Structures are given as structure tokens and as C-alpha cells.
């Protein structure tokens, strides 16, 4: 008696395609994982040293491109500090996705000077025996604000996901707050007494210089 054994057919393999939204979620998770990994490396000192980079300065020598003669007397300099709170929001996206807020402390200097190169012969009067002199000088003006990188720093940075990705391809993400700090420092210098202090110091300097040359009466005025 022969017994026949029937083999069951193997089920066909069904290939299911991954939905597009699932792929998008996976890509987002990978990006977030990379960002948080970078954050943890900056927080944990041991891991930061393990994956740190060595810095090598291979810059060439600085070349002198031009020389400009200066005829102005730097008579006063002001030190300023400003706290910049810059926030940018998106109308249609939450701040976690699109938006920035930076708290930045900017420190810089502004110089005030008198341009002696603008003084002509008609602005200088000397008596016959060279004991009295009268000078009429232009008013003191302010120079351009200079931001001090060593004393300026970011207190806090809040970035949305898209902004964090954009910072990776940006040369200087803090450029906007730095420009705003320079603007505020310049405005504060205009409201200060820098120019009047510069004119006072210039008068003192010229008075001492001319009296050392034999002049007994020195008068300095401003207005040209």
C-alpha cells in the first residue's frame, strides 16, 4: 500500500512598499539624532576631546596693500556695551521648526577726532611779536564703531530645526546681531559727550604745545 504525501504550497512573498510619510519621519528622526549627538558631544568633555579637531594655522604672511596719511587728532575714545535681544519668527511655522532668538552682549569702542588737515592759513592768526595765537578748528566728529570680538559673546541661542540646518552652511550665523550691536553702539556714541570731550582735549593739547614754543596767549575755537 503506497501512501502519497501532499506538500503544501509555500505562500507567495508579498513585498510591501514603505509609505512616503514614513520615510519622511525616519529622515527627520535621523536629522534630529545627528543634531542631538552634536549637542551631547559639546556637553560631555570626554567625548568632545575624543572627536575633537586639531587646529593648524597655515596662513600666509600679511601683505601691506596701501598707506594713508592721517591728519586727524584722536582726542577721545568711548567704551560701550549693549545687550542685543534679536528674535525672528515665522508666521506659519512654530518656533521649533522656523524661528530664531539670540541674546548677545556686544562691546565696542568709538573714537572722536578733530581733522587738523582741514585747518587753512585763514584759520590761524598770530600777532607780530609771536606771543598770541588764535586757531579756528573744525568740530570734532565720531569715527566708526569698532566691535571688540574678545569682549563680545552670545549669552543664549534658540534656533528652529530649519535654522539649525541653515547655520551649518552659514559663515557667520551671528552677523545679524553683530551689525545690530554696532548700530546701537554708534547711536549711543552720538548721544554721549565724546565730541565735546574731544574738543576739550584738543584745546588742552594745542595750548600746551604752543605755550611750550613761546606763545603766552592761545585761543582755540571751533566752527569750520
C-alpha positions in Angstrom: 0.0 0.0 0.0 1.5 3.3 -1.1 0.9 6.4 0.9 1.3 9.7 -1.0 2.2 12.8 0.8 1.0 16.2 -0.5 3.2 19.2 0.1 1.5 22.4 0.9 2.4 25.2 -1.5 4.6 27.9 0.1 2.9 31.2 0.5 4.0 33.8 -2.0 6.2 36.5 -0.7 4.4 39.9 -0.6 6.6 43.0 -0.9 5.1 46.0 0.8 6.3 49.4 -0.1 7.1 51.8 2.7 4.7 54.8 2.6 6.2 58.2 1.8 5.3 59.8 5.1 7.1 57.0 7.0 10.3 57.8 5.0 9.9 61.5 5.9 9.5 60.7 9.6 12.6 58.4 9.5 14.6 61.2 7.8 13.5 63.7 10.4 14.5 61.4 13.2 17.9 60.9 11.7 18.5 64.6 11.4 17.4 65.2 15.0 19.6 62.4 16.2 22.6 64.0 14.4 21.8 67.4 16.0 21.4 66.0 19.5 24.6 63.9 19.1 26.5 67.1 18.3 25.0 68.8 21.3 26.0 65.9 23.6 29.5 66.0 22.2 29.7 69.6 23.2 28.4 68.9 26.7 30.4 65.8 27.6 34.1 66.8 27.8 35.4 63.3 27.3 33.5 62.7 24.1 34.4 66.2 22.9 38.1 65.5 23.3 37.8 62.1 21.6 36.2 63.5 18.5 37.9 67.0 18.6 39.8 68.6 15.8 43.3 69.9 15.8 43.8 73.5 14.6 46.7 74.3 12.3 47.4 77.9 11.1 48.8 77.7 7.6 48.0 81.3 6.7 50.5 83.3 4.6 52.2 86.5 5.7 50.2 89.7 5.8 50.8 92.0 2.9 50.8 95.8 3.1 48.5 97.0 0.3 48.4 100.7 0.9 49.4 103.5 3.3 47.2 106.5 4.0 48.5 109.6 5.7 46.3 110.8 8.6 45.9 114.4 9.7 43.3 113.9 12.4 44.0 114.1 16.2 42.4 111.3 18.1 41.3 113.2 21.1 38.8 110.9 22.9 37.6 107.3 22.9 34.5 105.8 24.4 33.9 102.2 25.5 30.3 100.9 25.1 28.4 97.8 25.9 25.0 96.8 24.6 22.7 93.7 25.1 21.0 92.7 21.9 17.9 90.6 22.0 17.0 89.7 18.4 14.0 87.5 17.7 12.8 86.3 14.3 9.5 84.4 14.0 7.7 82.7 11.1 4.0 83.5 10.5 3.0 80.0 9.5 5.5 77.7 11.3 6.1 77.0 15.0 9.3 78.4 16.6 10.7 74.8 17.0 10.7 74.5 13.2 11.4 78.0 12.0 12.5 80.9 14.2 15.5 82.3 16.0 16.2 84.3 19.1 19.7 85.4 20.1 20.8 87.2 23.3 24.1 88.8 22.5 26.4 91.1 24.5 28.3 93.5 22.3 31.2 95.6 23.5 33.0 98.1 21.3 34.7 101.5 21.1 34.1 104.7 19.2 36.8 107.3 18.7 36.2 111.1 18.4 38.8 113.2 16.5 39.5 116.6 15.1 40.6 116.8 11.5 43.6 119.2 11.6 44.1 118.7 7.9 41.1 121.0 7.2 42.8 123.9 9.0 43.9 126.6 6.5 46.1 129.7 6.8 43.0 131.8 7.2 42.1 129.8 10.3 45.4 130.7 12.2 46.2 134.2 13.4 49.5 135.1 15.0 50.4 138.6 16.3 53.6 140.4 15.3 55.7 139.5 18.2 54.5 135.9 18.2 53.2 135.9 21.7 49.5 135.4 20.9 47.8 132.9 18.6 44.2 132.2 17.7 43.1 129.0 15.9 39.8 128.1 14.5 39.3 124.3 14.1 36.5 122.1 12.7 34.2 120.5 15.1 35.2 117.1 16.4 33.4 114.1 14.7 32.9 110.5 15.6 34.7 107.6 13.9 33.1 104.3 13.0 32.2 102.0 15.9 34.5 99.0 16.3 33.2 95.8 17.8 35.6 94.1 20.2 35.4 90.3 19.5 37.3 89.4 22.7 34.7 91.2 24.9 31.6 90.3 22.8 29.8 87.0 23.2 26.4 85.2 22.8 24.6 84.6 26.0 21.9 82.2 24.6 20.8 81.0 21.2 17.5 79.5 20.3 17.1 78.0 16.8 14.4 76.2 15.0 15.2 73.0 13.1 15.4 74.7 9.7 17.6 77.5 11.1 20.0 75.0 12.7 20.4 73.3 9.4 21.0 76.7 7.8 23.6 77.6 10.3 25.7 74.7 9.1 26.1 76.4 5.7 26.5 79.9 7.1 29.9 81.5 7.5 28.8 83.7 10.5 25.4 83.0 12.0 25.9 85.9 14.5 26.4 88.5 11.8 22.9 90.0 12.2 23.3 90.6 16.0 26.8 91.9 15.5 25.6 94.5 13.0 22.8 95.5 15.3 25.2 95.8 18.2 27.4 98.1 16.1 24.4 100.2 15.2 23.3 100.6 18.8 26.9 101.5 19.9 27.1 104.2 17.2 23.7 105.6 18.3 24.9 105.7 22.0 28.1 107.5 21.0 26.1 110.2 19.2 24.1 110.8 22.4 27.3 110.9 24.6 29.7 113.7 25.3 32.5 112.2 23.2 32.8 115.1 20.7 32.8 117.8 23.3 35.4 115.9 25.3 37.5 115.5 22.1 37.4 119.3 21.5 38.4 120.0 25.2 41.3 117.6 24.9 42.4 119.1 21.6 42.3 122.6 23.1 44.4 121.4 26.0 46.9 119.8 23.7 47.4 122.8 21.4 47.5 125.2 24.4 50.3 123.3 26.0 52.2 122.8 22.6 52.1 126.5 21.6 53.0 127.8 25.0 56.0 125.5 25.0 57.0 127.3 21.8 56.9 130.7 23.5 53.3 131.8 23.0 51.7 133.3 26.1 48.1 133.7 24.9 46.4 130.9 23.0 42.8 130.9 21.9 41.2 127.8 20.2 37.7 127.9 18.8 35.6 125.5 16.7 33.1 126.0 13.9 34.6 125.4 10.5 
